[in-house]
Amino acid sequence: MTLSELFTTLLTEIGWNLAVWLPTVVVSLLFIRAVLGVRMRELTQEIEEHQTAAIGAVFFWVSLGFSLLLSRTIADPSPAGSGSWADAFSWLAVAVLVTLLLFGLGVFVVFGTLARRRRESLLVYIRREMRHEHNLALSFIMGALFLVPVVVTYHLTLS
């Protein structure tokens, strides 16, 4: 490999990594804001002062799941065999839709049951348990409810 090929490969790797990393970070932060109710200006306080491990876990599994789907789209723009980017991003839309549908159903069943036992709404229950009570176990359960459909969708949808 020549020096120019090495340089081109390095730039390509950095470029594609940024193309996956940046939207993944944004989606993770939006999820933390929407579901856990943590404003961006409060994020540092939650992580450093309160040491809310559930927030770190949520960031991890949202990032992992979304980066799996997005990297598959970039790595194989022909999940249906046509090779077009339109098909690749259509696959991504279907994959995200299926994942969110199954994730939402899982969260509703598991966390809805727990919330009803405490006579709380689903969102109030999730925010209290993860943000105020630092319930890392529930964050990992939620992560599993998200990652299972991501992995299945990654391997099966439009293959």
N, C-alpha and C positions, 0 to 999 in steps of 0.2 A: 504494500500500500504506500503510495507516495504521500508526501507531506500535504499536498493540496487536497488529495482524497481524504486524508485523515482530518484535515481542517473542515472540509465540507461535511463529512460524517458527524463531526463534533457539533457543528452549527445546526445540522438537521436534528440531531438528538436534543439539543437544548431548545430549539424552536418547538418541536412536537411536545416536549415535556412541559414547556410553558403553556402551550395550547391546551393541554389537559389540566395542568395544575391551577391556572388562574380561574377557570370556570368552576373547578372543584372547590376551591377556597370560597368563592362567592356563594355557591349553593350551600356549603356547610354553614357559613355565617348567616345566610338567610333562614336556614332551617332552625338554627339556634335562636334567632330573633323571633321567628313565627311560632315555634312550638314551645320553647322554654321561656320566651318573653324577655330575653336578655338583650338590652340595647347595646349597641357597639361600644358606646362610651363606658358601659358597665362591665364589659368583657374582661378587661385587665383586672379589675377589682375581684370579679368572680373567680378568676384563675389564680391570681397571686395572693389575695388576702383571705378569701373564703375557701380557697383550694377546692372548688367544686369539681371533683373528678368526673362527675356525670357529664359536664360540659365538654371536657376533653374527650371522653368516650364517644359522645355524640358527634363531635367534630371528626373523630377517627373513622367511625363506621359510615357516616355520610360521605366523607371524602373517599374512602375505600370503594364503596358501592358505585358512586357516581364516576370515579376515575376508571373503574372496570368497564362500565358501559361506554364512556366516552373514548377510552383508548381502543376498545374493540371497533368502534366506528371509524376511528382514524386508521387503525392497522388493517382493517379489511373493509374497504368501501364497497364490497360486493356481496353482502350476506345473501342476497337473492340471486346472485349470479350475473347481474347486469354490469357491475363494475362502476356504476355511477355514484357520484356523491349525493345526489338526490335520494337514491335508494338507501344509502348509508345513513343519512340523517332521518329518513323515514323509519328505518329500523330503530334508530335511537329513540325517536318519539314513541314508537310502539313499546320498546323495552322500558322506557321510563313510565309510560302509562300503566303497563302491566305491573311493574314493580310497585308503583304508588298505590294502585288499586289493591293488590294483595297486602302490602304494608298497612294501608289504612284499615282493611278488614281485620288483620291480625291485631293491630293496636286497639281497634274498637272492641274486639272480643276479649282480649287479655286485660287491657287497661280499663276498658269500660266496666268489666266485671269487678275489678278492684275498686274503681271509683264509686260504683253503686254501693258497695259494702260500706264505704265511708260517707256516703250521701253527698258526693261532690260531682261536679261536672268533670268530664274527661280531661279537658285542658287544665283546669284548676288542680286536679289530682297529679297530672304529669309534672306541672311546674313546681308544685309543693314538694313532691317526692324527690325530684332530680335536682332542683335548684336550691331549695331551702333545707331539705333533709339530706342532701348529698347521697341519694340512693343510687350507688353505682350499679348494684345488681339489676335494678329496673332499666338502667341505661343499656346494659349489656343485653337484656331481654329484648328491648326495643331494637337494638342493633341486629340481633338475630332475625327479628321479624322483617327487617329491611334487607339484610344481606342474603338470606335464602332466596327470595325471588330474584334478586340481582344476579346471583350465580346461576340459577336455573335459566333465567332469561338470556344471560350471556352465552350459555351453551346451546340453548334450544331454539330461540326465536329466529325464524327465517333462516335456519341453517340448512 
